[in-house]
Each structure stands twice: as structure tokens, then as C-alpha cells.
Amino acid sequence: MSKLIVNKGLTVLGSGGHAKVLIESAIFCGYEIDYLLDDDVNKHNSIIGGYRITGPIIESFNGYSIIAIGDNLIRKKICLRLTILNWTTIIHPSSIISKDVFIGEGSVIMAGAIIQPGTKIGKHCIINTGACVDHDCVIGDFVHIAPNSTLAGGVTIGEGTLIGIGSSIIPNITVGSWTNVGAGSVIITDQPDNCTIVGVPAKPIKFNNEQN
């Protein structure tokens, strides 16, 4: 399953490494990159993925927009700051997505990702390269499932959480909101909000009391 948008203009917000991958996915889906924007003035006029960074991140009333930034909290702040944008969803043609999967606006599904039946993906999420999300998972807004991570069936991921590269989660586990899961972790028990968890099996090593 892929989302094919023919001859539609796209404004890309952010210009790091994630933006390079997202731009390629957008082009595969038939978008035309109208603007590439970044708040870092030192990047202006630089070329990323074959496109010039033309200025800071601002409201745009034409075409579609997507946030191309891997940091979950920054994506949320930009989304709250820009209230009048036509957010789109980008799904790489090589991904495999069951027909009843729900994907929220602003989310991106990268090359080789697999999303199985009954799963719900929130807004402005990243399901990154080669990630596997099995049946009946619930993924909150602003979540990032990093490359080659695997979620078994019935997993729930809270808002803003990062599932680090190559991590695995057994069935019917809940991982809280704004939690960072270290690369290669194996999660076999429910995990709390606002913490960093690592290891095999994964356990919290640090808590963050800030409210996002």
C-alpha cells in the first residue's frame, strides 16, 4: 500500500539527515518539493537532498507541509507553533501497510516498514526504515519508531516516546509517554512515562520530571 500524490507541492520543515530520507520518500510518492525551511540561519542557502534551504520555518498556505525533524519534542513544538498548515502523510511505496491501519496527519512511514492489521498510528509520528509494527498496536502522537525496531501485537506506545534503533517489544506491553528507549533494548514489562530505559531486559535508568 502506498499513498500516491501526483504533482502536489510540498513544504519540508527541517533540513537534517531525517529530511534527506523524507524528501526521497516524498518524491517517490509524487510530491514536488516547493520549499525547504529551517530555523538555523547558518543553513540558509545550503543544499540538502538536492534542494536549497530558502529560509526559516513559517506558516504556508499553499500545498502540503511535513515536519522533517527526528526529535519528537521539537516536532510537537513546531506543530503547536504552526496552526494553519495542510499537514500531509507520506508513505514510502516499499512499505507494507494493512488496509485497516489508521495513520494520523503529519506522520511518515519510511522504506521497508511493515504495519499490520488493526494498528493505529497517531499524528506526526515516524515509523522509520525497516520497522515492524504488528497487529493491534496503538502508537501515540509524536512517537518515533527507529529503524529495524519490532513491536509485537497489542503494544501501546505513549505520546512522544522514542523506540531506539533495533529495539524489540513483546506482545501487549505498554510504554509510557515521553520515554526514551535505548538502542537494542528488549522490553518485556510495562514501562513508565518520562524516563530513559535500556538493556535486555530493559529497565529505567533515569527519570525526567519535566512536562512536555
C-alpha positions in Angstrom: 0.0 0.0 0.0 1.3 3.5 -0.8 0.0 7.0 -1.0 0.4 8.4 -4.5 0.1 12.2 -4.8 0.7 13.4 -8.3 2.1 16.9 -8.9 1.4 18.3 -5.4 3.7 20.9 -3.9 5.3 20.1 -0.5 6.9 22.3 2.1 9.5 20.4 4.1 10.2 21.8 7.6 13.7 20.9 8.8 16.9 20.0 6.9 18.9 17.4 8.8 19.6 13.8 7.9 16.0 12.8 8.5 14.9 15.4 6.0 17.1 13.8 3.3 15.3 10.5 3.7 11.9 12.1 4.0 12.5 14.1 0.8 13.3 11.0 -1.2 10.2 9.2 0.2 8.1 12.3 -0.8 9.4 12.3 -4.3 8.6 8.6 -4.7 5.1 9.4 -3.6 4.8 12.0 -6.4 5.3 15.2 -4.4 7.2 18.2 -5.8 9.4 20.0 -3.2 8.4 23.6 -3.2 10.2 24.8 -0.1 12.8 23.5 2.3 12.8 25.6 5.5 15.0 25.6 8.7 15.2 28.0 11.6 19.0 27.7 11.7 20.2 30.8 9.7 23.6 29.2 9.2 21.9 26.6 7.0 20.1 29.1 4.7 21.1 28.7 1.1 22.7 25.3 1.7 21.7 22.4 -0.5 20.1 19.3 1.2 18.9 16.4 -0.8 19.2 18.4 -4.0 17.1 21.3 -2.6 18.1 24.8 -1.3 17.1 25.9 2.2 15.3 29.1 1.5 14.6 30.5 5.0 13.1 29.9 8.4 10.1 27.8 9.3 7.0 29.8 8.8 3.3 29.3 8.1 2.5 28.3 4.5 -0.9 28.5 2.9 -0.1 26.6 -0.3 0.2 22.9 -0.9 1.1 20.4 1.8 3.6 20.5 4.7 5.6 17.9 6.6 7.9 18.2 9.6 11.2 16.5 8.7 12.8 16.5 12.2 13.6 13.3 14.1 13.4 14.9 17.6 9.9 14.2 19.0 9.6 17.2 21.2 10.8 19.6 18.5 8.2 18.2 16.2 5.5 18.8 18.7 6.7 22.4 19.4 6.7 23.2 15.7 3.2 21.6 15.3 1.8 23.8 18.1 3.5 26.9 16.7 2.2 26.5 13.2 -1.6 26.2 13.4 -2.6 26.9 9.8 -0.9 24.3 7.7 -2.2 21.5 5.5 -0.3 18.6 7.0 0.1 15.5 4.8 1.1 11.9 5.4 4.0 10.3 3.5 4.1 6.6 3.0 7.1 5.1 1.1 5.9 2.8 -1.7 8.0 0.0 -0.5 6.3 -0.1 2.9 3.7 -2.8 3.6 0.6 -1.5 5.4 -2.6 -3.4 6.1 -5.8 -1.8 4.7 -7.4 -1.1 8.0 -4.4 0.7 9.6 -5.1 4.3 10.7 -2.3 6.8 10.2 -2.7 10.3 11.6 -1.8 13.5 9.7 1.8 14.6 9.5 3.1 11.0 10.0 5.8 9.4 7.8 6.2 5.7 7.0 9.7 5.0 5.7 11.1 2.4 3.3 10.6 -1.2 4.2 8.4 -0.6 7.2 5.6 -3.1 8.0 2.4 -2.2 9.8 -0.1 -5.0 10.4 -3.9 -5.0 10.8 -5.8 -3.1 13.5 -2.9 -0.7 14.3 -3.5 3.0 14.9 -0.6 5.5 14.3 -1.0 9.0 15.8 -0.2 12.4 14.4 3.3 13.4 13.4 4.9 10.0 14.0 7.9 8.5 12.4 7.8 4.8 11.5 11.4 4.5 10.3 13.3 2.3 7.9 12.5 -1.4 8.2 10.5 -1.0 11.4 7.8 -3.6 12.1 4.6 -2.8 14.0 2.4 -5.8 14.4 -1.3 -6.1 14.8 -3.5 -4.0 17.1 -0.8 -1.7 18.3 -1.6 1.9 19.4 1.1 4.5 18.7 0.6 7.9 20.3 1.2 11.3 18.7 4.8 12.4 18.0 6.3 8.9 18.5 9.4 7.8 16.7 9.9 4.1 16.0 13.5 3.9 14.9 15.0 1.7 12.1 14.6 -2.1 12.5 12.6 -1.9 15.7 10.0 -4.5 16.3 6.7 -4.1 18.1 4.7 -7.4 18.7 0.9 -7.4 18.7 -1.1 -5.3 21.1 1.7 -2.9 22.1 0.8 0.6 23.2 3.3 3.5 22.9 2.6 6.8 24.7 2.9 10.3 23.1 6.4 11.5 22.3 8.2 8.2 23.0 11.3 7.1 21.1 11.8 3.4 20.5 15.5 3.2 19.8 17.1 1.5 16.8 16.8 -2.3 16.8 14.7 -2.5 19.9 12.1 -5.2 20.5 8.8 -5.2 22.5 6.9 -8.4 23.4 3.1 -8.6 23.0 0.6 -6.5 25.0 3.2 -4.2 26.6 2.6 -0.5 27.4 5.5 2.0 27.1 4.6 5.4 28.7 4.7 8.9 27.2 7.9 10.8 26.5 10.1 7.9 27.3 13.4 7.2 25.5 14.2 3.5 24.8 17.9 2.8 24.2 19.1 1.1 21.1 18.8 -2.7 21.1 16.6 -2.8 24.2 14.3 -5.7 24.8 11.1 -4.7 26.6 9.2 -7.5 28.4 7.4 -5.4 31.1 5.3 -2.2 31.1 7.4 0.9 31.3 6.6 4.3 32.9 6.3 7.9 31.5 9.2 10.4 31.3 12.2 8.1 31.7 15.1 6.5 29.8 15.1 2.8 29.6 17.9 0.5 28.4 19.0 -3.1 28.5 18.0 -6.7 28.0 15.6 -6.8 29.6 15.0 -3.1 29.5 14.7 -1.1 32.8 14.6 2.6 33.7 17.9 4.2 34.4 16.8 7.8 34.6 13.6 9.8 35.1 12.8 13.2 33.6 10.2 15.2 35.7 9.8 18.0 33.0 6.3 18.3 31.5 6.3 18.2 27.7 
